[in-house]
């Protein structure tokens, strides 16, 4: 029994190391597929659609007859990413850190996209 546990533990360590290499440095990615690769945007959107559908179905099922249910609006991975990055800008996070997190090639791209959020910060 001990050999079986030891084998599984070593096998798991090998898989973790394999996925770290395969992800090209993205070892701490939140969304990976069953092959260990970083998940693509299309699959994330598909998963979000299923989550929204299931959540809205549950809300409708549990809704009381005399009240209007509040359903989740449709949204995409891109809108979540954009919202997250906008909040980082509004919170005063260093633009270089935001550029790194958002995966932009340089800070100019980040500044051009999120210029409205940074303008609001200057007005405060």
N, C-alpha and C positions, 0 to 999 in steps of 0.2 A: 504494500500500500504506500509506503514511504517513497519507494522508487517511482511510483506513478505520479505522486504529488510533485516530486522533484523534477520529473520529466515535463510535466505541465508547466511548472514555474519557469524552467529553462526555455521551453518552447514559446511561452508568452514573452519573455525577455527578447528572444530573437525576433519575434513579430514586431515588437515595439521599436527595436533598432532598425528593422527593415522599413517600417513606415516612416521613421524619422528621415531616413535617407531618401526614400521614394518621394516624399513631400517636398523635397528641395528646400529644406530649412523651415518648413511650416509645421513643425512638430506639435505646436500648441494650438492648431486650428480647431475652431469650434465645430465646424461642419466638414466631416470627412465621409467618404463612401465606404462600402464594405471592403474595398481594395486598399484603403488607407490613403487614397488620393484626396486632394482638396476638392470638395463638392462644387459642381458647376452651378451657375446662377439659375439655369432652367430647372434643374432638379429641386433647388431650394424654393423657387416659385411654386412648383407643383406641390411640394410639401406644405407650403403656406396656404395654398388653396384648399387642401384637404383639412388642415387645422381650422381655417375660417369656416368651412362648410360644416364640420362636425360641431364646432362651437355654436354657430348660429342655429343648427338643428336642435341642439340641447336647449338653447335659450327659447326657441319657439315651443319646444315640447313642454318646458316648465313655465311658460308664460301664463299669467292669469288672464281670464277672459275679459276683464274690465280695464286692462292696461295695455298700452302700446309697447311691445318689446323693443329694446335697443340692441340692434344687431351690429356685428363687426363690419366695418366697410372693407371693400376689397383693397388690398395693398400688395406691393411686391417687395422682394429682397432689396431692390435698388432704392425704393422709397425709405425703407428702414435704414439702410446704409447712409443715405443722404441726411435723414433726420438725425441719426447718431452723430455724424460729422458736424452738422450745423450746431448741435448742442455742445459739442466740444469747443467750437469757435466761440459760442456765446458764453461759455464758462471760462474763457481766457486761457485755454490750453495753448502751449507753444505751437506755432504753426508748423515747425519742423516735425514735431511729434505727431501732429494731425496728418501731415503728408505721409509719414511713415506708416501709420495705422491704416490710412485709406488706400495706400498702394500707388499713389501718384508718383510720377517720375521725378518731379521737382516741386518746390514750394510755389512756383508761379502758377501752376495748374490749380493747386489747392486754393490759392488766393483768388484766382479768376472765378472759380466756381462758387466760393463761399464769401465773396466780396460783400454781399448784403449783410451777412451776419457780422463781419468785422467792422463795417461802417456803423452799425448800430452800437457796437462796443465803444467806438470813438465818440459817439454822441452822448454817452452816459457820463 
